[in-house]
């Protein structure tokens, strides 16, 4: 019954749209996160992420607003959307399709590092002892204040690129240093 209702609703939505932003096809795994229509997972539920696997290949359709519109096995999706157009099609053969990670609080704008503090901390030094030895947050604050805009921008872009390569697709970034440029 549920699948029949889903198919009918999907058919109505498809009639309204014949052009889509993206079709990804050929994946061997699709990470759905939620199994039963939840909008978020909490507590113990976070330990069990829903996935779909298929040797036939899996496809995802993304609408003009960038939202997932439909997904399923390649042959089913190809049949449903044979008369549709896509701004872009991606071949994900043998790959996994998964949602991007969201980093809702990060401080990627800084220069200088505090690697030299690790040995002190491992030896049992307190934060105040590290600070008295010239370390702590003031060390990187001083380096940021001495840096020019180009150096800060270059280090920021490098960090954002590494984050993207690791699956982070949305970042709320702040300096945390209260500096004006």
C-alpha positions as CSV (number, residue, x, y, z in Angstrom):
1,X,0.0,0.0,0.0
2,X,2.7,2.5,1.0
3,X,4.7,1.9,-2.2
4,X,1.6,2.4,-4.4
5,X,0.8,5.7,-2.6
6,X,4.5,6.8,-2.9
7,X,4.4,5.9,-6.7
8,X,1.3,8.0,-7.2
9,X,2.6,11.0,-5.4
10,X,5.9,10.7,-7.2
11,X,4.1,10.5,-10.6
12,X,2.2,13.7,-9.7
13,X,5.4,15.5,-8.8
14,X,7.2,14.2,-11.9
15,X,4.4,15.7,-14.2
16,X,5.2,19.1,-12.7
17,X,8.9,18.7,-13.4
18,X,10.6,17.5,-16.5
19,X,13.9,19.2,-16.0
20,X,16.2,18.5,-13.1
21,X,19.5,19.9,-11.8
22,X,21.4,16.6,-11.4
23,X,21.3,12.9,-12.0
24,X,23.9,10.7,-10.3
25,X,24.0,7.1,-11.5
26,X,26.0,3.9,-11.1
27,X,26.7,4.1,-7.4
28,X,27.0,0.8,-5.5
29,X,25.9,2.3,-2.2
30,X,23.6,5.1,-1.1
31,X,23.7,6.5,2.5
32,X,20.2,7.6,3.5
33,X,20.9,8.3,7.2
34,X,17.2,7.9,8.2
35,X,15.2,4.7,7.7
36,X,11.6,5.7,8.5
37,X,11.1,9.3,7.4
38,X,12.7,10.9,10.4
39,X,14.2,14.3,9.9
40,X,17.1,13.7,12.4
41,X,18.5,10.8,14.4
42,X,19.0,11.2,18.1
43,X,20.6,9.1,20.9
44,X,21.0,5.5,20.2
45,X,19.5,5.8,16.7
46,X,22.6,7.7,15.6
47,X,24.5,4.4,15.8
48,X,22.6,2.8,12.9
49,X,22.7,4.7,9.6
50,X,20.5,3.5,6.8
51,X,22.2,2.5,3.6
52,X,21.0,0.9,0.3
53,X,23.4,-1.3,-1.7
54,X,22.9,-2.7,-5.2
55,X,25.1,-4.5,-7.7
56,X,22.8,-3.1,-10.4
57,X,23.8,0.5,-9.6
58,X,21.9,3.2,-7.8
59,X,20.8,6.7,-9.0
60,X,19.8,9.9,-7.3
61,X,17.7,12.7,-8.9
62,X,18.2,16.2,-7.6
63,X,15.6,18.9,-8.3
64,X,16.1,22.5,-9.5
65,X,16.3,23.6,-5.8
66,X,19.1,21.2,-5.0
67,X,16.9,18.8,-3.0
68,X,16.9,15.1,-3.4
69,X,13.8,14.3,-5.5
70,X,14.1,10.6,-6.0
71,X,16.4,7.6,-5.7
72,X,16.5,4.0,-6.6
73,X,18.2,1.4,-8.8
74,X,19.6,2.7,-12.0
75,X,17.1,0.8,-14.3
76,X,14.1,2.0,-12.4
77,X,15.2,5.6,-12.2
78,X,16.2,5.6,-15.9
79,X,12.7,4.4,-16.8
80,X,11.0,6.9,-14.6
81,X,13.0,9.8,-16.1
82,X,13.6,8.7,-19.7
83,X,12.0,11.9,-21.0
84,X,13.5,14.3,-18.5
85,X,16.5,16.5,-18.9
86,X,19.3,17.1,-16.4
87,X,21.6,20.1,-16.2
88,X,24.4,17.7,-15.2
89,X,24.8,13.9,-15.0
90,X,27.5,12.2,-13.0
91,X,28.8,8.7,-13.2
92,X,29.4,7.4,-9.7
93,X,30.2,3.8,-10.8
94,X,31.5,1.8,-7.9
95,X,31.2,4.8,-5.5
96,X,29.1,5.7,-2.5
97,X,26.7,8.6,-2.5
98,X,26.3,10.2,0.9
99,X,25.1,13.5,2.3
100,X,27.8,16.2,3.0
101,X,28.9,16.8,6.5
102,X,28.0,20.1,8.2
103,X,30.5,21.8,10.5
104,X,28.4,24.2,12.4
105,X,31.2,25.7,14.5
106,X,34.8,26.0,13.3
107,X,37.7,28.4,13.4
108,X,39.6,27.9,10.2
109,X,41.1,31.5,10.0
110,X,44.5,31.4,11.8
111,X,48.2,31.2,11.2
112,X,51.0,29.8,13.3
113,X,50.6,26.5,15.1
114,X,50.9,25.3,18.6
115,X,52.5,21.9,17.9
116,X,55.3,22.8,20.3
117,X,52.7,22.8,23.1
118,X,51.8,19.1,22.7
119,X,55.0,17.8,24.4
120,X,54.4,20.1,27.3
121,X,50.8,19.0,27.6
122,X,51.8,15.3,27.4
123,X,54.3,15.9,30.1
124,X,51.5,17.2,32.3
125,X,51.8,21.0,31.9
126,X,48.7,23.0,32.8
127,X,47.3,25.6,30.5
128,X,48.8,28.4,32.6
129,X,52.2,26.8,32.4
130,X,51.9,26.5,28.7
131,X,50.8,30.2,28.6
132,X,53.7,31.3,30.8
133,X,56.1,29.6,28.3
134,X,54.7,31.7,25.5
135,X,52.1,29.2,24.3
136,X,48.3,29.1,24.4
137,X,45.8,31.1,22.4
138,X,47.9,34.3,22.6
139,X,50.6,32.6,20.5
140,X,48.2,32.2,17.5
141,X,46.5,35.6,18.2
142,X,49.9,37.3,17.9
143,X,50.6,35.4,14.6
144,X,47.2,36.3,13.2
145,X,47.7,40.0,14.0
146,X,51.1,40.0,12.3
147,X,49.7,38.2,9.2
148,X,48.5,40.0,6.1
149,X,45.2,39.4,4.4
150,X,46.8,37.3,1.6
151,X,48.4,35.0,4.1
152,X,45.2,34.6,6.1
153,X,43.2,34.0,2.9
154,X,45.6,31.4,1.6
155,X,45.6,29.4,4.8
156,X,41.8,29.6,5.0
157,X,41.3,28.4,1.4
158,X,43.8,25.5,2.0
159,X,41.9,24.4,5.1
160,X,38.5,24.7,3.4
161,X,39.8,22.6,0.5
162,X,40.9,19.9,2.9
163,X,37.5,20.0,4.6
164,X,35.7,19.6,1.3
165,X,38.0,16.7,0.3
166,X,37.0,15.1,3.6
167,X,33.3,15.4,3.0
168,X,32.4,18.7,4.7
169,X,30.1,20.7,2.4
170,X,28.8,23.4,4.7
171,X,30.9,25.4,7.2
172,X,30.0,28.2,9.6
173,X,33.4,29.8,10.0
174,X,34.7,32.4,12.4
175,X,38.0,33.8,13.4
176,X,37.4,33.9,17.2
177,X,40.1,36.5,17.5
178,X,37.9,39.6,17.3
179,X,40.2,41.2,14.7
180,X,39.4,43.8,12.0
181,X,41.0,43.6,8.6
